Amino acid sequence: MIAFDGAAKRFAGKVAVAPTTFCVEARRAVSLVGPSGCGKSTILRLVLGLLTPDAGRVLVAGTPVTSKTVMKVRRATGYVGQEGGLFPHLTARDNVALLARRLGWTRERITSRVDELTALVRLDAAQLGRYPSELRGGQRQRVGLMRALMLGPEVLLLDEPMGALDPLVRGELQEDLRRIFLELGKTVLLVTHNLEEAAYLGDEVALMRAGHILQRGTMAELVESPADSFVRAFVAAPRALRA
């Protein structure tokens, strides 16, 4: 569903993503982890067509992401960033329904879909009339997830969606996201700094460093058979912190 074919990106001559070839199969969730600046978010921006690779290509559902296809790709892709990325001047409901209205959906169809998504993400419907500044962090993220799912995309991209949440709210949202992934069967590419979150939400974990994917596999594979000393140290760090 998502494929990188030798795709690479540099900024001011510095490698952001080295020539990379990997894929995310349909209905699978892959978590990208690694230190800050390793290229995780750049991967998502290449998928969305917000950046153009300097070499190679990126495909979504078999369609190369180009200037001619980027709008088609984005409509087949839901995106959730930190804090939900909501427009502050629109209510939660209007944020969720914005693109559907632009595409000419009827009021009845929009209302039905919003009601369906409100139940899916377990948001109190009374919150839909509020503005983002009037919502708590977890509520904003649920609204952002509703907006990402509004058009029924095949692919869901999440860029540190829970990075700004307190531990209790983060834990609740992780449980709901995992349930939603299983229920909807979307193809998911998730960026996070949190290794335990990556393991909990992803079928596989891909560990990046300096623009390279050093190792990809299940969390057990990374722990039991690390590819190098960096992988070993990275996956051991949370255990050391808990100890």
N, C-alpha and C positions, 0 to 999 in steps of 0.2 A: 504493500500500500504506500509506503514511503521508501524511496530508493535514492542513495547517493552513489553516483558513478564517477569516481575520481574527483569529486567536487572539492574545491579549495578556495580559501579567501584570505587576503592580506589587507592590512590597514597600514598605510605609510611604510610599506615594505616589511612590516612585521607580520609573521604568520599568526592568523587567528584560527583558521582551520587548515591543517595540512591536507594534501590530496587524500580524500577519504572515500572508501567504498563500503557501504553497509546498507542493510534494508530492515524495515520493520514490517513484519507480515500482518495481514489483515486480522483484526480482532485480537491483536497482541498488544501488551503494554511494555514499553522499554523506558527505563529510567536512566537519564544521563546525569552522572555525578562527577565531581572533580573540584579542584581549588578554583577560586575566583580568577577570571581571565583565561580559563583553559579552552574556551570556545563553545561552551554548552549553549548559551543563548544565541550565539551566531548560527549554530546549527538550526535552531528554530526559525530564525529570521530568513535563512536561505530557503527553508521549506515554504514559508509564507510569501516569498518573493519580495520581501522588504530589502534584501540584499541580492546582488547578482554574483554568482561564483566567478572567480578569475579564471578557473579552469574546470573542466568536467561539467557535470549537469546534475540537477535534482529533479526527481519525478514524483508525482503524487497520483496514485491510482493509474499509473502508466502514462500520465501526461507530463511531458517536460515543463518545468516552471520557467516561462519566458514572459516577456513584456506582453505578448499576445494572449497568453493563457492565464495570466496571474489572477484575473478577476474570477475566472471559472474555478481555479484552484482554491482561492480564498473562500468562495461560497461553499466549497466542499470540505472546509476546514474550520473548526472552532478553536478559538484561542482564549486562554485565560492567563493574565499576568498577575503581578503582585497588586494587592488591594482591589483586584477585579477589573481595573482599568475603565471604570465607569465615567460617563460624562456627568460632571457635577451639576449642570443646569437642567438635567432631565431626571424625572422620578425613576425609581427602580423599574416600574412597569414600562415606561417609555424607553429606557435603556434596553430592556429585553426585546421590545417589539420594533425597535428602530429600523433594522434592515428589512424585516418582513413588510413593514409599511412601504418602504422604498421600492420593494419588489411587487407591490400591488396586492398583497394578501387582503382578503376581506376582513372586516372587523370581527365577524363571527369566528373565522378560522384563527385569527390572532388570539382572541379570548380563549378559545378552546386549547390552543397550544400552550399559552401562558399558564392556564390552570393545571394542565398536565405536568408542566415542568415545575411549578410551585410545589406540587405534591412529591415529585421525584426527588427534589433537593431538600425537602422537608423545611421549607421556609414558611413562616406565618404569612398568610395572604395579606394581612393588614400592613405588612412592611412594604408592599408594592407601591403604595402611594407616597412613600417617603423619598427624600433626596439622599444621595450617597453620604453626605455629611451627617445625616440623621441616623445612619445605620452603623452598627458595630462591625468590626473587621470581618468576623465570620459571616455575618449577613451579607456584606458587600461581596464576599467571595462566592456565596451561593447565588447571588444575582448575576455576578459575572459568569458563573457556570451556566446559568439559565440562558443568558445571551449567547454564549458559545454554542449551546445545543439547539437554539431556536429553529434553525433551518434544517435540523437533522443531518449534520455533517457526518461524513465517513471517518474523518480524522479529527482527533482532539489533541491540541498542543497546550501544555501547561508550563509556564515559566515561573518557577519559585512561587506557586500560588498560595503557599501557606507560610512564607518566610517571615511575615510581619505579625503573625498571630501568637497569642499566648499558648502555652503548652496544652491546656485543657481544651480550648477551642480548636486548636490544631488537631488534637487527637480525635475529636468528634468529626471534624471535616474529613480527616483521613479515612475514617470508617465509612462515611457516606460516599466518598469518592470511590473507594474500593467496591462498594455495593453497586454504584452506578456503572462502573466499568464492566462488572460482571453482567449486570442486567441488560445494558445496551449493546455490549459487544463491539464497542468502538475500537479503532486503532489509536493507540495513545503513545505520545512521546512527551515525557515529563522531565523537566530540569529541576534539580534540587541540590542543595548542599548537604542535606540530611541523609546519611547513608541508611539509617533504619527506615526512614520514609521511603527511600528508593526501593528498598527490599520489600516493604509492605505493599506498595502500590504497583510495582513492576513485575512482569513475568521474568524479565531479564534486567540486569544492570550493566551499563556501559560506562567504564571509568575513563575519564579524559585527563590529559595533561599536556599543556603547551600545544594545543591544537590537534593532538593525536588521540585516538581511541586505543588505550593501552591493553585493555582486556574487556571482553563482553561475555556474559554468561549468567547463570543463576548466582544468587548471593552465596550459596554454599560452595560453588565452584571458585569464586573469587577468594573465599576464606581458606578453602582447603588446598587450592592449587594456584596461588598468585603467580602472575606472569613475571613479576620482577620485584625488587625490594620496595619500590614506591607503592605498588599495589598492596603489598604485604603491610606496609606501615599505614596506609590509608584505611584499610578495612579493620586494622587493629585499633585505630585511634578511639572510636566510640567505646570499645570495651575497656580501654585504659581509662577513659574519662569516668565511666561508671564505677570502675574499681576505686 
